[in-house]
Amino acid sequence: VACEKSATLIDVAEKVAHINSVGDRISFLQKDCRNLKAHEDMPHKADVLVLECLDTALLAEGILHYLQHLRGKFTAEHAAIIPAAGVVKGMLVEMRSGEIH
């Protein structure tokens, strides 16, 4: 199952899957993954969970919130999660002295 809110991205994903001869093995759902319904949208638990909601701050797009919702309920017990880890080597931070309370 491939789940994505954007109709444009789902359309592209379907085309890419068909070009690569795997379109018949993937169900494409245009919805927020937090609205997935176990058994209805996913009759079987996934062996692999791929999360692409990463940005330059690693966790800023709420990846932990998505992971908490999907893990276990929609994944098999020993499912591979991609990415499995991440490292932030440095991050720019701005603090304006007038904003300190």
C-alpha positions in Angstrom: 0.0 0.0 0.0 1.3 3.4 -0.9 -0.4 6.3 1.0 0.0 10.0 0.1 -2.2 13.0 0.6 -1.2 14.7 -2.7 -3.2 13.6 -5.7 -0.3 14.7 -8.0 2.2 12.5 -6.1 -0.1 9.5 -6.1 -0.5 9.9 -9.9 3.3 10.1 -10.4 3.9 7.1 -8.1 1.3 5.0 -10.0 3.0 5.8 -13.3 6.4 5.0 -12.0 5.2 1.7 -10.5 3.7 0.7 -13.8 6.8 1.7 -15.8 8.8 -0.6 -13.4 6.3 -3.5 -13.7 5.2 -3.4 -10.1 2.0 -1.4 -10.4 -0.2 -4.5 -10.1 1.4 -5.3 -6.7 0.8 -1.9 -5.0 -2.5 -0.3 -3.9 -2.4 3.5 -4.0 -4.4 5.5 -1.5 -4.8 9.3 -1.6 -5.2 10.0 2.1 -3.3 11.0 5.2 -1.7 7.9 6.6 -3.1 8.9 10.0 -6.5 8.2 8.5 -5.7 4.7 7.4 -8.1 2.0 8.7 -6.6 -1.4 9.6 -8.1 -4.2 7.6 -10.1 -1.9 5.4 -7.2 0.0 3.8 -4.6 -2.6 4.6 -5.8 -6.2 4.8 -2.3 -7.4 5.9 0.3 -5.8 8.1 3.3 -4.4 6.2 6.8 -6.0 6.4 8.4 -2.7 5.4 7.5 0.9 6.3 9.1 3.7 4.3 8.6 7.2 5.7 9.7 10.0 3.5 8.6 12.9 5.7 12.1 14.1 6.6 13.6 17.5 6.2 16.8 19.3 7.1 15.9 19.2 10.8 15.4 15.4 10.7 12.4 15.3 13.0 10.6 18.6 12.1 7.9 17.2 9.8 6.4 15.1 12.6 8.0 11.8 11.6 7.7 10.5 15.2 4.0 11.2 15.3 3.5 9.3 12.0 5.8 6.4 13.2 3.9 6.1 16.5 0.6 5.9 14.6 1.7 3.3 12.0 4.1 1.1 13.9 2.5 -2.0 15.3 -1.1 -1.3 14.1 -0.1 -1.4 10.4 3.3 -3.2 10.5 4.4 -6.7 11.3 6.2 -7.2 14.6 9.7 -7.2 13.0 9.0 -4.9 10.1 11.9 -3.0 8.6 11.5 0.8 9.0 13.3 3.0 6.5 15.0 5.1 7.4 15.9 3.2 10.6 18.1 5.9 12.1 19.4 9.4 11.5 22.1 11.7 12.8 22.1 15.5 13.1 25.8 16.7 13.1 24.9 20.3 13.6 22.0 22.7 13.5 21.8 26.4 13.1 19.8 28.1 16.0 18.7 31.7 16.2 17.8 33.4 19.5 17.0 37.1 19.6 17.8 38.7 23.0 14.6 40.7 23.0 12.6 37.4 23.0 14.0 36.0 26.3 11.4 35.9 29.1 
